[in-house]
Amino acid sequence: MRRWGTLTAVCLGTFMLLLDVTIVVVALPDMAGSLHASLGDLQWVVDGYALALAALLLGVGAAADILGRRRVHVVGVALFAAASLLCGLASGPELLVAARALQGLGGAAMFATTLPLLGSVYQGRQRSAALGVWGAVSGGAAAVGPVLGGLIAEGPGWRWIFYVNLPVSVVAVWLTLRAVPESRGPRGMTVDWAGTAAFAGFAGGATYAVVRAGEDGWTAPAALTAFAAAALALVVFALVERRVAHPLLDLSLLRRPAFVGTMLGAFAFNGVAFGGIAYLSIWMQTLLGMSPVRAGLTLLPMTAVSMVVAVLVGRLLHGVPAWLTVGGGLLLIAAGTLCQAVLDAGSDWTALVPGFVLVGMGTGFVAPTVAGAALAAVPAERSGMAGGAVNTVRQLGYALGVAVFGTVLTSRMTGPLPSGAAHALAGGGAGALRGFPEHTLRAAFASGLDGALVAMGLAGIVAGALVLVLVRAGRPVPPKTSDGTPAKKTAAARG
């Protein structure tokens, strides 16, 4: 029971927490209609979860090393289940967003302890096998999320997207208590709560600022104040990390080009590849009249290709430098995003398929290699910090990607539409614009989508180019013999 019980328990938790990143995407129009939510509300339904997960991941992981990883994992699952119940019972968008943030806190406790728990139980080949299964479950959660969300939204209703977490959580807690041994980090560790609070302030402030900019304009007082608060929080975070004994992030790692490039790549990866999916789903359901299930199925070209490519990359491209897989994968994702920017009033979902395929190919290159690139860019004693940092910036990139995409979308909508039309359409309230021809509405929303897709694609190109330069520049230089030729690797170096 204990041999593979740990793996089963950890994978159950991982599947739930990663599934809830994407499962809500196709249910957003139903949520908007049921809760009378605006575009900003829908952005926070997605971002509230991702932000809490990103902002608290490192701090909760450090606390787990002290309090006990199994204990924190169980508390995280229980909190995730309670928050899921609150999400299902939410009577308004504000309550749903708050419950989603609470879900993110539980998800952070689960996510931060998954790899340490696996590492404490499995060694050698068993560890490799366990990590392979865990990676497949992680990829599968992202792949089935939109389809499963569509099935549930079209069947019992969007609230059951959250209710289904309750029985799974019960099984996960029981299995964790029965099969997973307790483990802790080195003695003498402390938790950098000040750094955790400062980073949370920066992440939340930056995302709020972008969302407000989309609603009120980039020079609106609320947006400028939020940007200033985020900048101040980032400065405080840097000052705290320089002085605490056990920082969340050793700032000296930022002097390593390969580490900086990898973090930049991880940040851009989730934002560019997935930041626009929620809005494409809204377009397909609100203006194309597709059902939630059909909208979820349209993402299969991307998810299926990404999983196939990821398997091939793992088997055939072992040893290929990370600057090629991560940087080249980002350029493929950027190309796929730009290929989607061909929408007009007469387009249907098939116009997105070539771009989805390219994004899936790029995802297959980046997803399985970006964490390894982060670990290779730092000393061995900082591997845990690097692993936590790459997961953090991926979730932060997704949250900001959703916010930026929505802001550009609303600003780029063109046509004779009244103020707030973008929010009415994206919030599922196209009925409020019944006086306008369908062609006008579709043209306006397609124009906004194209503008946002171009912006994200260009950001992906810049990020991919920087990864190619920075990560390659940070490669270790092989030793040379006295005549200037590369020295042969020793057995230890090869091993």
SULBEL-V887201 format. One record per residue. N is the residue number from 1. PSI is psi as a letter, one per 20 degrees, with the letter a starting at -180 (* if undefined). D_LAST is the distance of its C-alpha to the last C-alpha in Angstrom with 1 decimal. Layout:
N_PSI_D_LAST + N_PSI_D_LAST
This chain:
1_g_32.7 + 2_h_30.3 + 3_g_27.2 + 4_j_27.6 + 5_h_30.5 + 6_g_28.4 + 7_g_26.8 + 8_g_30.3 + 9_g_31.9 + 10_g_29.4 + 11_h_29.5 + 12_g_33.3 + 13_g_33.4 + 14_g_31.0 + 15_g_33.0 + 16_g_36.2 + 17_h_35.3 + 18_h_33.7 + 19_h_36.5 + 20_i_39.0 + 21_h_37.7 + 22_i_38.9 + 23_h_41.3 + 24_i_44.2 + 25_g_44.0 + 26_i_46.4 + 27_i_48.6 + 28_g_49.5 + 29_h_52.8 + 30_g_54.0 + 31_g_53.1 + 32_g_55.0 + 33_h_58.0 + 34_h_58.1 + 35_j_57.5 + 36_l_59.2 + 37_q_56.1 + 38_r_55.8 + 39_g_52.8 + 40_h_51.9 + 41_g_51.9 + 42_h_49.7 + 43_g_47.2 + 44_h_47.0 + 45_h_46.7 + 46_g_43.4 + 47_h_42.4 + 48_g_43.6 + 49_g_40.8 + 50_h_38.0 + 51_g_39.2 + 52_h_39.3 + 53_g_35.9 + 54_g_34.5 + 55_h_36.6 + 56_i_35.9 + 57_g_32.3 + 58_g_30.9 + 59_g_33.8 + 60_h_33.9 + 61_g_30.2 + 62_h_30.9 + 63_h_33.9 + 64_h_32.1 + 65_h_29.7 + 66_g_33.0 + 67_h_35.3 + 68_p_32.8 + 69_g_30.7 + 70_g_32.4 + 71_g_35.8 + 72_h_35.3 + 73_g_33.9 + 74_g_37.0 + 75_h_39.3 + 76_g_37.7 + 77_g_38.3 + 78_g_41.9 + 79_h_42.5 + 80_g_41.2 + 81_g_43.6 + 82_g_46.5 + 83_h_45.9 + 84_g_45.7 + 85_g_49.1 + 86_h_50.5 + 87_g_49.3 + 88_h_51.1 + 89_i_54.2 + 90_p_54.3 + 91_i_57.8 + 92_r_57.0 + 93_h_54.2 + 94_g_54.0 + 95_h_53.4 + 96_g_50.8 + 97_g_48.9 + 98_g_49.0 + 99_h_47.8 + 100_h_44.9 + 101_h_43.8 + 102_h_44.0 + 103_g_41.8 + 104_h_39.3 + 105_g_39.3 + 106_g_38.6 + 107_h_35.9 + 108_g_34.2 + 109_h_34.3 + 110_g_32.7 + 111_h_30.1 + 112_h_29.0 + 113_i_28.3 + 114_g_26.6 + 115_g_23.0 + 116_h_23.4 + 117_g_25.3 + 118_g_22.7 + 119_h_20.0 + 120_i_22.3 + 121_g_22.9 + 122_q_19.9 + 123_q_16.5 + 124_c_13.5 + 125_h_14.7 + 126_h_18.1 + 127_g_17.0 + 128_g_15.5 + 129_g_18.8 + 130_g_20.9 + 131_h_19.6 + 132_g_20.1 + 133_g_23.7 + 134_g_24.3 + 135_h_23.4 + 136_h_25.7 + 137_g_28.5 + 138_g_28.2 + 139_h_28.7 + 140_h_31.4 + 141_g_33.3 + 142_h_33.6 + 143_g_34.6 + 144_i_37.3 + 145_g_38.7 + 146_h_41.3 + 147_g_42.4 + 148_g_42.7 + 149_h_44.5 + 150_g_46.9 + 151_g_47.7 + 152_g_48.5 + 153_h_50.5 + 154_h_52.5 + 155_d_53.0 + 156_i_53.7 + 157_q_53.2 + 158_h_50.8 + 159_h_51.2 + 160_i_49.5 + 161_h_46.3 + 162_h_46.1 + 163_h_47.8 + 164_i_45.3 + 165_h_42.8 + 166_g_45.0 + 167_h_44.5 + 168_h_40.7 + 169_h_40.5 + 170_g_42.4 + 171_g_40.0 + 172_g_37.0 + 173_g_38.6 + 174_g_39.6 + 175_h_36.2 + 176_g_34.4 + 177_h_36.8 + 178_h_36.5 + 179_i_32.8 + 180_p_30.8 + 181_q_30.4 + 182_q_31.1 + 183_q_28.4 + 184_r_28.7 + 185_a_26.9 + 186_q_27.0 + 187_q_30.6 + 188_j_32.6 + 189_q_31.6 + 190_r_34.4 + 191_p_35.1 + 192_m_35.9 + 193_h_38.9 + 194_g_40.5 + 195_h_37.5 + 196_g_37.4 + 197_g_41.2 + 198_g_40.9 + 199_h_38.2 + 200_h_40.2 + 201_g_43.2 + 202_g_41.5 + 203_g_40.1 + 204_g_43.3 + 205_g_45.5 + 206_g_43.8 + 207_g_44.0 + 208_h_47.5 + 209_g_48.5 + 210_g_47.3 + 211_g_49.1 + 212_h_52.3 + 213_h_52.1 + 214_h_52.1 + 215_h_55.2 + 216_i_57.2 + 217_q_55.9 + 218_h_53.4 + 219_j_56.2 + 220_q_57.5 + 221_g_57.8 + 222_g_55.6 + 223_g_52.7 + 224_g_53.0 + 225_g_53.2 + 226_g_50.1 + 227_g_48.2 + 228_g_49.3 + 229_g_48.4 + 230_g_44.9 + 231_g_44.5 + 232_g_45.8 + 233_h_43.4 + 234_h_40.5 + 235_g_41.8 + 236_g_42.2 + 237_g_38.7 + 238_g_37.4 + 239_g_39.7 + 240_g_38.7 + 241_h_34.9 + 242_i_35.5 + 243_h_37.4 + 244_q_36.1 + 245_h_33.8 + 246_n_31.4 + 247_q_31.7 + 248_h_30.7 + 249_p_29.2 + 250_o_28.2 + 251_i_30.2 + 252_h_28.1 + 253_h_25.5 + 254_i_28.1 + 255_i_27.8 + 256_o_24.4 + 257_h_25.3 + 258_h_22.2 + 259_g_23.1 + 260_g_26.7 + 261_g_26.1 + 262_g_24.0 + 263_g_26.8 + 264_g_29.4 + 265_g_27.8 + 266_g_27.6 + 267_g_31.2 + 268_h_32.5 + 269_g_30.7 + 270_h_32.6 + 271_g_35.8 + 272_g_36.2 + 273_h_34.9 + 274_i_36.8 + 275_h_39.4 + 276_i_42.2 + 277_h_41.9 + 278_g_44.4 + 279_h_47.0 + 280_h_46.5 + 281_g_47.1 + 282_g_50.3 + 283_g_51.4 + 284_h_51.0 + 285_g_52.8 + 286_g_55.5 + 287_h_56.5 + 288_i_55.4 + 289_k_56.5 + 290_q_53.4 + 291_r_52.8 + 292_h_49.8 + 293_g_48.2 + 294_h_48.6 + 295_h_47.3 + 296_h_44.2 + 297_h_43.8 + 298_i_43.9 + 299_i_40.4 + 300_h_38.9 + 301_h_38.2 + 302_g_35.9 + 303_h_34.2 + 304_g_33.8 + 305_g_32.3 + 306_g_29.9 + 307_g_28.6 + 308_g_28.3 + 309_h_26.5 + 310_g_24.1 + 311_g_23.1 + 312_h_22.8 + 313_g_20.7 + 314_h_18.2 + 315_h_18.2 + 316_h_18.7 + 317_k_17.6 + 318_p_14.0 + 319_i_12.6 + 320_p_16.2 + 321_q_16.9 + 322_h_18.7 + 323_h_21.7 + 324_g_22.4 + 325_g_22.1 + 326_g_23.8 + 327_g_26.2 + 328_h_27.0 + 329_g_27.4 + 330_h_29.8 + 331_h_31.8 + 332_g_32.2 + 333_g_33.4 + 334_g_35.8 + 335_g_37.1 + 336_h_37.7 + 337_g_39.5 + 338_h_41.7 + 339_h_42.4 + 340_i_43.8 + 341_l_46.3 + 342_k_48.9 + 343_q_51.0 + 344_a_54.8 + 345_h_57.7 + 346_j_57.4 + 347_q_53.7 + 348_a_52.2 + 349_h_48.7 + 350_h_47.8 + 351_h_47.7 + 352_i_44.5 + 353_g_42.6 + 354_g_41.1 + 355_g_39.9 + 356_g_38.5 + 357_g_36.5 + 358_g_35.0 + 359_g_34.2 + 360_g_32.6 + 361_g_30.4 + 362_g_29.4 + 363_h_28.8 + 364_h_26.4 + 365_g_24.3 + 366_g_24.5 + 367_g_24.6 + 368_i_21.2 + 369_i_19.3 + 370_h_21.4 + 371_g_20.1 + 372_h_16.4 + 373_h_17.8 + 374_g_19.6 + 375_h_16.7 + 376_i_14.7 + 377_i_18.0 + 378_r_18.4 + 379_q_17.1 + 380_h_15.3 + 381_i_18.7 + 382_j_20.4 + 383_h_18.4 + 384_g_21.3 + 385_g_23.8 + 386_g_22.1 + 387_g_22.0 + 388_h_25.6 + 389_g_26.6 + 390_h_25.4 + 391_h_27.3 + 392_g_30.3 + 393_h_30.7 + 394_g_30.3 + 395_h_33.2 + 396_h_35.2 + 397_h_34.8 + 398_g_36.2 + 399_g_39.1 + 400_h_40.0 + 401_g_39.5 + 402_g_42.1 + 403_g_44.5 + 404_g_44.2 + 405_g_44.7 + 406_h_47.7 + 407_g_49.2 + 408_h_48.9 + 409_g_50.2 + 410_h_53.4 + 411_h_54.0 + 412_i_53.7 + 413_p_56.0 + 414_r_59.0 + 415_r_62.5 + 416_m_65.7 + 417_q_64.1 + 418_r_65.3 + 419_p_63.3 + 420_j_60.8 + 421_h_60.6 + 422_g_56.9 + 423_h_56.6 + 424_g_59.0 + 425_g_57.2 + 426_h_53.7 + 427_j_55.1 + 428_j_56.5 + 429_l_60.0 + 430_h_60.9 + 431_h_64.2 + 432_i_65.3 + 433_k_65.3 + 434_h_67.4 + 435_i_69.8 + 436_q_67.4 + 437_q_66.8 + 438_h_63.6 + 439_g_62.8 + 440_g_63.0 + 441_g_60.7 + 442_h_58.0 + 443_g_58.2 + 444_g_57.9 + 445_h_54.9 + 446_h_53.2 + 447_g_53.8 + 448_g_52.1 + 449_g_49.1 + 450_g_48.8 + 451_g_49.0 + 452_h_46.3 + 453_h_44.0 + 454_g_44.4 + 455_g_43.7 + 456_h_40.5 + 457_g_39.4 + 458_h_40.0 + 459_h_38.1 + 460_h_35.1 + 461_g_35.4 + 462_g_35.4 + 463_g_32.5 + 464_g_30.4 + 465_g_31.3 + 466_h_30.4 + 467_g_27.0 + 468_h_26.4 + 469_g_27.6 + 470_g_26.2 + 471_h_22.6 + 472_h_22.2 + 473_h_23.8 + 474_j_21.4 + 475_q_18.2 + 476_p_16.4 + 477_p_17.7 + 478_q_15.4 + 479_q_16.7 + 480_q_19.3 + 481_r_20.8 + 482_h_24.4 + 483_j_25.7 + 484_j_24.2 + 485_q_21.6 + 486_p_18.0 + 487_q_15.9 + 488_q_13.1 + 489_q_9.6 + 490_r_8.6 + 491_h_6.1 + 492_h_5.1 + 493_h_5.5 + 494_h_3.8 + 495_*_0.0
